[in-house]
Amino acid sequence: MHVLALVCTLKPSPAKSSSDLITSQLLELFAQHEVTGEAVRVVDHDVRPGVEADMGDGDEWPQLRRKIADADILLVATPTWVGHMSSVAQRVLERLDAELSETDDEGRPAMFGKVAVAAAVGNEDGAHKIIADLFQALNDTGFSIPAQGGTYWNGEAMQGGDYNDLDETPEAVASTNATLVRNAVHLARLLAKDQYPAS
């Protein structure tokens, strides 16, 4: 099994990123379940605006799309900006819209059988709405969402500070991270053995 993490920070590599930190923590947990993982910082790639699988002229989404197609689990990690997911995460959802018209050999949407999970971090409110919006879009695209498949950290309102400034991961976040990974792996293994019915 393989998990692809799309890190939707606004900060290009190698800048420190809270979204990148929570992603690395989750990938370490996936590895404990014998699931290989890869993180891609989307902002490091030229992902053009649009809703097609390939927007041409140097668009790098097709490379990321192939990685998504090869993965069993997709993790989308995003910071919170003015109460919303980052514009990078929104663009990922817009580009995934093209998958609605893609099907496998038996007529199922191409993303059927794949699991999606989400992580949101920020020093302001918004994580619940962000995860809800991510899950609605990912489910519409065909991904399956495991029980408690979202994790987040919000800093104290109006105080500043980031997830990557913490000395240690809060116990509630660590526990939620572990549940997300455990349930995602369980669901992905079930779907690998017994895919959704053909259309």
C-alpha positions in Angstrom: 0.0 0.0 0.0 1.1 3.5 -0.7 0.0 7.0 0.5 0.6 10.2 -1.4 0.5 13.4 0.6 -0.2 16.6 -1.2 1.1 19.4 1.1 -0.8 22.5 0.3 1.4 25.1 2.2 1.9 28.4 0.5 5.6 28.2 1.4 8.0 26.9 -1.3 10.7 24.4 -0.2 12.8 24.5 1.9 10.8 26.9 4.2 9.5 25.4 7.4 5.8 24.6 7.2 3.3 23.4 9.7 1.4 21.5 7.0 4.7 19.7 6.1 5.3 18.9 9.8 1.9 17.3 10.4 2.3 15.4 7.1 5.7 14.0 8.1 4.2 12.9 11.4 1.3 11.1 9.6 3.7 9.5 7.1 5.7 8.1 10.0 2.5 6.5 11.4 1.6 5.1 8.0 5.1 3.5 7.8 4.4 1.7 11.1 1.5 0.0 9.3 3.8 -1.0 6.4 2.4 1.7 4.1 5.0 3.5 2.0 4.6 7.2 1.7 5.6 10.2 -0.4 5.0 13.9 0.3 4.8 16.5 -2.5 4.7 20.2 -1.7 2.3 21.3 -4.5 3.5 24.9 -4.5 6.9 23.7 -5.8 5.2 22.6 -9.0 3.6 24.6 -11.8 0.0 23.5 -11.3 -2.0 25.7 -13.7 -5.6 26.8 -12.9 -8.3 24.9 -14.6 -10.5 21.8 -14.4 -8.8 19.7 -17.1 -6.5 16.7 -16.5 -3.8 18.6 -18.5 -3.8 22.4 -19.0 -0.9 22.1 -21.4 2.1 24.5 -21.8 4.2 23.3 -18.9 1.4 22.3 -16.6 2.9 19.9 -14.0 -0.5 18.6 -12.7 -0.3 15.5 -15.0 2.8 14.3 -13.0 0.9 14.7 -9.7 -2.1 13.1 -11.2 -0.1 10.0 -12.1 1.1 9.8 -8.5 -2.5 10.1 -7.2 -3.5 7.3 -9.6 -0.7 5.1 -8.3 -1.6 5.7 -4.6 -4.0 3.8 -2.4 -4.5 6.7 0.0 -4.4 10.4 -0.7 -3.6 12.8 2.2 -4.4 16.5 1.6 -2.7 18.8 4.2 -3.4 22.5 4.3 -2.9 25.5 6.4 -5.8 27.7 7.5 -5.9 31.1 5.8 -8.6 33.6 6.8 -10.7 30.6 8.0 -10.4 28.6 4.7 -8.1 26.1 3.1 -5.2 27.5 1.2 -5.6 28.5 -2.4 -3.2 25.7 -3.2 -5.6 23.1 -1.7 -8.5 24.7 -3.6 -6.6 24.4 -6.8 -5.9 20.7 -6.1 -9.7 20.2 -5.7 -10.3 22.1 -8.9 -7.9 20.0 -10.8 -9.3 16.7 -9.4 -12.6 17.8 -10.9 -11.3 16.3 -14.2 -11.5 12.8 -12.6 -15.3 12.9 -12.6 -15.2 12.0 -16.3 -12.5 9.3 -16.0 -13.5 5.7 -15.5 -11.8 2.3 -15.2 -12.4 -0.7 -17.5 -15.6 -1.6 -15.7 -17.1 1.9 -15.8 -16.3 3.0 -12.3 -15.0 6.5 -11.6 -11.2 6.4 -11.6 -10.9 7.3 -7.9 -13.3 4.6 -6.7 -11.4 2.3 -4.4 -9.0 5.1 -3.2 -9.1 6.5 0.3 -8.7 10.2 1.2 -7.8 11.8 4.5 -7.2 15.4 5.5 -5.1 17.5 7.9 -5.5 21.2 8.7 -3.2 23.4 10.8 -3.4 27.0 11.7 -3.4 29.7 14.4 -7.1 30.6 13.7 -10.4 28.9 13.5 -11.6 27.1 10.4 -10.3 23.5 10.7 -13.7 21.8 10.9 -15.1 23.7 7.9 -11.9 23.1 5.9 -12.0 19.3 6.5 -15.7 19.3 5.7 -15.1 21.1 2.4 -12.2 18.8 1.5 -14.2 15.7 2.3 -17.2 16.8 0.3 -15.1 17.5 -2.8 -12.9 14.4 -2.4 -16.0 12.2 -1.9 -17.7 13.8 -4.9 -14.6 12.9 -6.9 -14.9 9.2 -5.9 -12.6 8.9 -2.9 -13.8 7.0 0.2 -13.5 8.7 3.6 -12.6 6.6 6.6 -14.2 7.1 10.0 -12.4 10.0 11.8 -10.3 10.6 8.7 -9.4 14.2 9.5 -6.9 15.7 11.9 -6.1 19.2 12.8 -4.4 21.7 15.2 -5.6 25.2 15.9 -3.6 27.6 18.0 -5.2 29.8 20.5 -7.2 32.5 18.8 -5.5 35.9 18.3 -2.3 34.7 19.8 -0.1 33.7 16.8 2.3 30.8 16.8 2.3 27.8 14.5 2.2 24.0 14.8 5.8 23.8 14.0 6.6 26.1 16.9 5.4 23.5 19.5 7.9 21.7 21.6 5.8 18.5 21.3 2.7 17.3 19.6 -0.4 17.7 21.9 -1.7 14.3 23.0 -5.1 15.0 21.5 -3.5 15.6 18.1 -1.2 12.6 18.3 -4.2 10.4 19.2 -6.3 11.7 16.4 -3.4 11.3 13.9 -3.0 7.6 15.0 -6.8 7.0 14.5 -6.8 8.6 11.1 -3.9 6.4 9.9 -5.2 3.2 11.4 -8.7 3.7 9.9 -7.4 4.8 6.5 -5.2 1.8 6.2 -8.0 -0.5 7.3 -10.4 0.9 4.7 -7.8 0.9 1.9 -7.0 -2.7 2.5 -10.7 -3.6 2.5 -11.2 -1.8 -0.8 -8.1 -3.4 -2.3 -9.7 -6.8 -1.7 -13.3 -5.9 -2.6 -13.7 -3.0 -5.0 -17.0 -1.1 -5.4 -19.5 -2.7 -7.9 -19.1 -1.9 -11.5 -21.6 0.5 -13.0 
